Amino acid sequence: MLPKFSAFPGVAGPVVTIVLDGYGIGRSEVGNAIAAARKPTLDRLFAQYPNVRLRAHGTAVGMPSDEDMGNSEVGHNAIGAGQVYAQGAALVADAIAAGSIWAGPAWQEIVAAAKAGRGVLHCLGLFSDGNVHSHIDHLKALVARAKAEGVRSVRIHVLLDGRDVPETSALDYVEPFEAFLAGLNDSQFDARIASGGGRQNITMDRYEANWAMVDKGWRVHVLGEGAQFADCATAVRTLREMHPGTIDQDLPPFVIAEAGQPIGTVQDGDAVVFFNFRGDRAIEITRAFEDGAFDKFDRQRHPKVTYAGMLQYDGDLKLPQRFLVAPPAIRNTTGEWFAKAGLAQFACSETQKFGHVTYFWNGNRSSKFEGETWQEVPSDVVPFEQRPWMKAAEIADAMIAALQSGRYRTLRCNFANGDMVGHTGNFRAATMAIEAVDLELARVLAAVDAAGGVALITADHGNADEMFEIDKKTKQPATNPDGSFKAKTAHTLNQVPLVLYDNVSGGRLGLRQTDTAGLSNIAATTANLLGFEKHASWDESLLTVK
């Protein structure tokens, strides 16, 4: 049981945590959709209530270096766990450097299967160095090791990025990678890109928002159905000409073929590695490969393969059964310890971020703790820039109803707009996204007041705060050939806010700024507001009490 907090008995009402996804503190107003948005609620919060800045990227959330952007998964891990764990990118990089990945049973089984069957290993995943879902260096290591261990053929199925890296950077990865493969290939080894498409078009759906994406990916990667090209670079160039203005993440699928025949269909006896380390967008394609009773779409055929993920994407569901690197074992989360204290908890978001306020918040745990209620608002299946308000109103409705019920001691939600719309690169849509959240935030805070509670308003990482690529020399927005600003679709390295919305303590409560303050400090801060000391493993609270 968490001990009582000696300095403060806790607020009488509920403690609410509101995550404004993709809301960073920009260093400039240039290309800053947040600065450009009309947001009276947020402006008032920053002007009138205690607030500090938190680190939400790099080593503060378990990434290998401070040059690595944060993301929603590691951000919610840190908020919910109150501690920083080495995350996917670091775990994989360390395992490759140490060689432990090759000594593990999963890799040995992959190699044995490839050599015993047709001699084919398939590598499928996000093709960039964004280091959010995957890293191309990990893929290179897999291919090189496969050759060293006697695998005869490797077929790579690439999901083009343009989201965690510049939006039209695909050829910057394809062309050097093709050269890398050419340097490895010889009479005993043949490695080639076999299929691909944009990450938001095929394969990488999450939270069952759009199984049609996975269906398209299956047809391309496994069955070899799709527009045929001689090589990946030609496919990218041609598809850009056919679909002007389309960024990499939205490019249609393609198949590499010779004499009209695809070069990389997946067949019985092959081995398959999904080389993304992040789990949310890896689970559905993993189910398609591993689930014998799969019914989400017609697979047409289900090849008997030896399948592995880079990590295990869902520990509770054991997906996949075979994985190359063990995920972090996250223990002693706020969900667990608040449940032990007998606190009823409520979590809500729309489909796009539902797993973040549940699974990731609870330390990569799919099941609820005692006393938890989860509410998912189904997301629209439309391009985010077409409906930048997304489901902010419905999330606010759910939060207000939960607050009015009086059932919950602590509540949490995620407004996905700043992140999901920010990823589109559409500046005007991003400003509308922030404005929509601001409107709904006012409604939720009014309900917090009515319930006699307090709220912590924060973000998991930045995004909408930098919507243009900045030229490193001029420090001004980079431009496209037509003179328009080059959109930035990736997360930022900016700090995020933490605001304490408190109208009940009479000014007793505040927040302290520290040099190391990060997302992991929110857990202890929440515990103090509830009247408890932090768990011994959690990072320090930022709450001050007069």
Long-range contacts (C-beta under 8 A, 24 or more apart in sequence): 1-340, 1-341, 2-337, 2-340, 2-341, 2-527, 2-532, 2-533, 2-534, 2-535, 3-532, 3-533, 4-531, 4-532, 4-533, 5-527, 5-528, 5-531, 5-532, 5-533, 6-533, 7-528, 7-545, 8-508, 8-509, 8-528, 8-529, 8-531, 8-543, 8-545, 9-531, 10-528, 10-529, 10-530, 10-531, 10-532, 11-452, 11-453, 11-454, 11-502, 11-504, 11-505, 11-529, 11-530, 11-531, 12-452, 12-504, 13-448, 13-451, 13-452, 13-453, 13-454, 13-504, 14-403, 14-408, 14-409, 14-410, 14-411, 14-448, 14-451, 14-453, 15-409, 15-410, 15-411, 15-453, 15-454, 15-455, 15-456, 15-526, 15-529, 15-530, 16-399, 16-403, 16-410, 16-411, 16-412, 16-413, 16-444, 16-448, 16-453, 16-454, 16-455, 16-456, 17-79, 17-410, 17-411, 17-412, 17-413, 17-455, 17-456, 17-458, 17-522, 17-526, 18-412, 18-413, 18-415, 18-441, 18-444, 18-455, 18-456, 18-457, 18-458, 19-75, 19-76, 19-79, 19-356, 19-357, 19-412, 19-413, 19-414, 19-415, 19-458, 19-459, 19-460, 20-415, 20-418, 20-437, 20-441, 20-457, 20-458, 20-459, 21-72, 21-353, 21-356, 21-414, 21-415, 21-416, 21-417, 21-418, 21-419, 21-420, 21-459, 21-460, 21-461, 21-463, 22-416, 22-417, 22-418, 22-419, 22-420, 22-421, 22-422, 22-459, 22-460, 22-461, 22-462, 22-463, 22-464, 22-491, 23-418, 23-434, 23-459, 23-462, 23-463, 23-464, 23-465, 23-496, 23-497, 24-56, 24-459, 24-461, 24-462, 24-463, 24-464, 24-465, 24-466, 24-492, 24-494, 24-495, 24-496, 25-53, 25-462, 25-465, 25-494, 25-495, 25-496, 25-497, 26-462, 26-465, 26-466, 26-492, 26-494, 27-494, 30-468, 30-470, 30-476, 30-477, 31-427, 31-466, 31-467, 31-468, 31-470, 31-477, 31-485, 31-488, 32-464, 32-465, 32-466, 32-467, 33-422, 33-427, 33-430, 33-431, 33-433, 33-434, 33-464, 33-465, 33-467, 34-418, 34-434, 34-464, 34-465, 35-465, 36-427, 36-431, 37-430, 37-431, 37-432, 37-434, 37-435, 37-438, 38-435, 38-438, 39-434, 39-435, 39-438, 40-438, 40-442, 41-438, 41-439, 41-441, 41-442, 41-445, 42-438, 42-441, 45-457, 45-499, 45-501, 46-497, 46-499, 49-499, 49-500, 49-501, 49-502, 50-499, 50-500, 50-502, 50-509, 50-510, 50-511, 51-497, 51-498, 51-499, 51-500, 51-511, 52-497, 52-498, 52-511, 52-512, 52-513, 52-517, 52-542, 53-495, 53-496, 53-497, 53-498, 53-513, 53-517, 54-458, 54-495, 54-496, 54-497, 54-498, 54-517, 54-518, 54-519, 54-521, 54-522, 55-495, 55-516, 55-517, 55-518, 55-519, 56-459, 56-460, 56-461, 56-462, 56-495, 56-496, 56-518, 56-519, 57-461, 57-462, 57-491, 57-492, 57-493, 58-493, 59-84, 60-84, 60-516, 60-518, 60-519, 60-520, 61-87, 61-518, 61-519, 61-520, 62-86, 62-87, 62-90, 62-328, 63-87, 63-89, 63-90, 63-131, 64-89, 64-90, 64-93, 64-131, 66-493, 67-493, 68-131, 69-130, 69-131, 69-132, 69-164, 69-461, 69-490, 69-491, 69-492, 69-493, 70-460, 70-461, 70-491, 71-132, 71-278, 71-460, 71-461, 71-491, 72-353, 72-356, 72-360, 72-414, 72-419, 72-460, 72-461, 73-278, 73-279, 73-280, 73-356, 73-360, 75-356, 75-459, 75-460, 75-461, 75-519, 76-356, 76-357, 76-360, 76-361, 76-414, 76-460, 77-328, 77-330, 77-360, 77-361, 77-363, 77-364, 78-518, 78-519, 78-520, 79-361, 79-458, 79-460, 79-519, 79-520, 79-522, 79-523, 80-333, 80-334, 80-335, 80-360, 80-361, 80-362, 80-363, 80-523, 81-330, 81-332, 81-333, 81-334, 81-363, 81-520, 81-523, 81-538, 82-332, 82-333, 82-334, 82-520, 82-521, 82-522, 82-523, 82-524, 82-534, 82-535, 82-537, 82-538, 82-539, 83-330, 83-332, 83-520, 83-523, 83-537, 83-538, 83-539, 84-518, 84-520, 84-539, 85-328, 85-330, 86-328, 87-328, 88-277, 88-278, 88-310, 88-311, 88-325, 88-327, 89-131, 89-135, 89-277, 91-277, 91-311, 91-325, 91-326, 91-327, 91-328, 92-135, 92-138, 92-277, 92-310, 92-311, 92-324, 92-325, 93-135, 93-137, 93-138, 95-324, 95-325, 96-138, 96-141, 101-324, 101-325, 102-145, 102-149, 104-324, 104-325, 106-308, 106-322, 106-323, 106-324, 107-145, 107-308, 107-324, 109-306, 109-308, 109-322, 110-271, 110-273, 110-306, 110-308, 110-322, 110-324, 111-146, 111-149, 111-150, 111-151, 111-271, 112-306, 113-269, 113-270, 113-271, 113-305, 113-306, 114-146, 114-151, 114-152, 114-270, 114-271, 114-306, 115-149, 115-150, 115-151, 115-152, 116-269, 117-267, 117-268, 117-269, 117-270, 117-271, 118-153, 118-267, 118-269, 118-270, 119-151, 119-152, 119-153, 120-152, 120-153, 120-154, 120-155, 120-267, 120-270, 120-271, 121-146, 121-151, 121-153, 121-154, 121-155, 121-270, 121-271, 121-272, 121-273, 122-154, 122-155, 122-156, 122-157, 122-194, 122-221, 122-264, 122-266, 122-270, 122-271, 122-272, 122-273, 122-305, 123-154, 123-155, 123-156, 123-157, 123-272, 123-273, 123-275, 124-156, 124-157, 124-159, 124-203, 124-221, 124-272, 124-273, 124-274, 124-275, 124-285, 125-157, 125-158, 125-159, 125-274, 125-275, 125-276, 125-310, 126-159, 126-161, 126-164, 126-199, 126-204, 126-276, 127-158, 127-159, 127-160, 127-161, 127-170, 127-173, 127-174, 127-177, 127-196, 128-160, 128-161, 128-164, 128-165, 128-169, 128-173, 129-165, 129-173, 130-161, 130-163, 130-164, 130-165, 130-490, 131-164, 132-164, 132-278, 132-491, 133-164, 133-204, 133-276, 133-277, 133-278, 133-281, 133-282, 134-275, 134-276, 134-277, 134-278, 134-310, 136-173, 136-177, 138-275, 138-277, 138-310, 139-275, 140-177, 140-180, 142-273, 142-275, 143-180, 143-181, 143-184, 143-191, 144-184, 146-191, 147-184, 147-189, 147-191, 151-189, 152-188, 152-189, 152-190, 153-189, 153-190, 153-191, 154-189, 154-190, 154-191, 154-192, 155-191, 155-192, 155-193, 155-194, 155-263, 155-264, 156-191, 156-192, 156-193, 156-194, 156-264, 157-193, 157-194, 157-195, 157-196, 157-220, 157-221, 157-264, 158-193, 158-195, 158-196, 158-232, 159-196, 159-197, 159-198, 159-199, 159-202, 159-203, 159-204, 159-217, 160-196, 160-197, 160-198, 160-199, 160-236, 160-248, 160-249, 160-251, 161-199, 161-248, 161-249, 162-198, 162-199, 162-247, 162-248, 162-249, 162-250, 162-489, 163-199, 163-200, 163-248, 163-249, 163-423, 163-489, 163-490, 164-489, 164-490, 164-491, 165-490, 166-469, 166-486, 166-488, 166-489, 166-490, 167-247, 167-248, 167-249, 167-425, 167-486, 167-487, 167-488, 167-489, 168-240, 168-247, 168-248, 169-248, 170-236, 170-248, 170-251, 171-233, 171-236, 171-237, 174-232, 174-233, 174-236, 175-233, 178-231, 178-232, 178-233, 192-256, 192-263, 192-264, 193-231, 193-232, 193-256, 194-221, 194-255, 194-256, 194-262, 194-263, 194-264, 195-220, 195-221, 195-224, 195-226, 195-253, 195-254, 195-255, 195-256, 195-262, 195-264, 196-220, 196-232, 196-235, 196-253, 196-254, 197-226, 197-251, 197-252, 197-253, 197-254, 198-246, 198-247, 198-248, 198-249, 198-250, 198-251, 198-252, 199-248, 199-249, 199-281, 200-249, 200-250, 201-249, 201-250, 201-251, 201-252, 201-253, 202-253, 203-285, 204-281, 204-282, 204-285, 205-281, 205-284, 206-280, 206-281, 206-283, 206-284, 206-352, 206-355, 207-280, 207-351, 207-352, 207-354, 207-355, 208-284, 208-296, 208-351, 209-351, 209-352, 209-379, 209-381, 210-381, 211-284, 211-296, 211-297, 212-297, 214-284, 214-285, 214-288, 214-296, 214-297, 215-296, 215-297, 215-298, 216-253, 217-253, 217-285, 218-285, 218-288, 218-297, 218-299, 219-253, 219-300, 220-253, 220-254, 220-255, 221-264, 221-266, 222-265, 222-266, 222-299, 222-301, 222-303, 223-265, 223-300, 223-301, 224-255, 224-257, 224-261, 224-262, 224-264, 224-265, 225-255, 226-252, 226-253, 226-254, 226-255, 227-252, 227-253, 227-254, 227-255, 228-254, 228-255, 228-256, 228-257, 228-260, 228-262, 229-254, 229-255, 229-256, 229-257, 230-256, 230-257, 230-258, 231-256, 232-256, 247-425, 247-487, 247-489, 249-423, 249-489, 266-303, 266-305, 267-303, 268-303, 268-304, 268-305, 269-304, 269-305, 270-303, 270-305, 270-306, 271-305, 271-306, 271-307, 271-308, 272-305, 272-306, 272-307, 272-308, 273-307, 273-308, 273-309, 273-310, 273-324, 274-307, 274-308, 274-309, 274-310, 274-320, 275-310, 276-309, 276-310, 277-310, 277-311, 277-325, 279-311, 279-312, 279-313, 279-314, 279-327, 279-364, 280-313, 280-355, 280-360, 282-309, 282-313, 283-313, 283-314, 283-317, 283-319, 286-313, 286-319, 286-320, 287-319, 289-320, 290-319, 290-320, 290-321, 314-359, 314-364, 314-366, 315-364, 315-365, 315-366, 316-365, 316-366, 316-367, 317-366, 327-364, 328-364, 330-363, 330-364, 331-363, 331-537, 332-535, 332-537, 332-538, 333-361, 333-362, 333-363, 333-365, 334-361, 334-523, 334-526, 334-527, 334-538, 335-361, 335-362, 335-363, 335-365, 335-369, 335-372, 336-362, 336-363, 336-369, 337-527, 337-535, 338-369, 338-409, 338-410, 338-527, 338-530, 339-369, 339-370, 339-371, 339-372, 341-530, 341-532, 342-371, 343-371, 343-409, 343-410, 343-530, 344-371, 344-372, 344-373, 344-407, 344-408, 344-409, 344-410, 345-369, 345-371, 345-372, 345-373, 345-408, 345-409, 345-410, 345-411, 345-412, 346-372, 346-373, 346-374, 346-375, 346-399, 346-402, 346-407, 346-408, 346-410, 346-411, 346-412, 347-372, 347-373, 347-374, 347-375, 347-411, 347-412, 347-413, 348-374, 348-375, 348-376, 348-377, 348-395, 348-398, 348-399, 348-402, 348-411, 348-412, 348-413, 349-376, 349-377, 349-395, 349-413, 349-414, 349-415, 349-416, 350-376, 350-377, 350-378, 350-379, 350-390, 350-391, 350-394, 350-395, 350-416, 351-376, 351-377, 351-378, 351-379, 352-379, 352-390, 352-416, 352-420, 353-414, 353-416, 353-419, 356-414, 356-460, 357-412, 357-413, 357-414, 361-412, 373-402, 373-407, 373-408, 375-402, 379-416, 383-424, 384-420, 384-421, 384-423, 384-424, 384-429, 384-433, 385-421, 385-424, 385-426, 385-429, 386-429, 388-417, 388-421, 388-429, 388-430, 388-432, 388-433, 388-436, 389-417, 389-432, 389-433, 389-436, 390-416, 390-417, 390-420, 390-421, 390-433, 390-436, 391-416, 392-417, 392-436, 392-437, 392-439, 392-440, 393-436, 393-440, 395-440, 396-440, 396-441, 396-443, 396-444, 399-444, 399-447, 400-443, 400-444, 400-447, 403-444, 403-447, 403-448, 403-450, 403-451, 403-453, 404-447, 404-450, 404-451, 406-451, 409-530, 410-526, 410-530, 413-444, 414-460, 415-440, 415-441, 418-459, 418-463, 418-464, 419-460, 419-461, 419-463, 419-464, 419-491, 421-464, 422-463, 422-464, 422-467, 422-489, 423-463, 423-489, 424-489, 425-467, 425-487, 425-488, 425-489, 426-487, 427-467, 427-468, 427-485, 427-487, 430-464, 430-467, 433-464, 434-464, 445-501, 448-501, 449-503, 452-504, 453-504, 454-500, 454-501, 454-502, 454-503, 454-504, 454-505, 454-509, 454-529, 455-499, 455-500, 455-501, 456-498, 456-499, 456-500, 456-501, 456-522, 456-525, 456-526, 456-529, 457-497, 457-498, 457-499, 457-501, 458-496, 458-497, 458-498, 458-499, 458-519, 458-522, 459-496, 459-497, 460-496, 460-519, 461-491, 461-492, 461-496, 462-491, 462-492, 462-493, 462-494, 462-495, 462-496, 463-490, 463-491, 463-492, 465-492, 465-494, 466-492, 466-494, 498-522, 498-525, 498-542, 500-543, 507-546, 508-545, 508-546, 509-543, 509-544, 509-545, 509-546, 510-543, 510-544, 510-545, 510-546, 511-542, 511-543, 511-544, 512-542, 512-543, 512-544, 513-542, 514-540, 514-542, 517-542
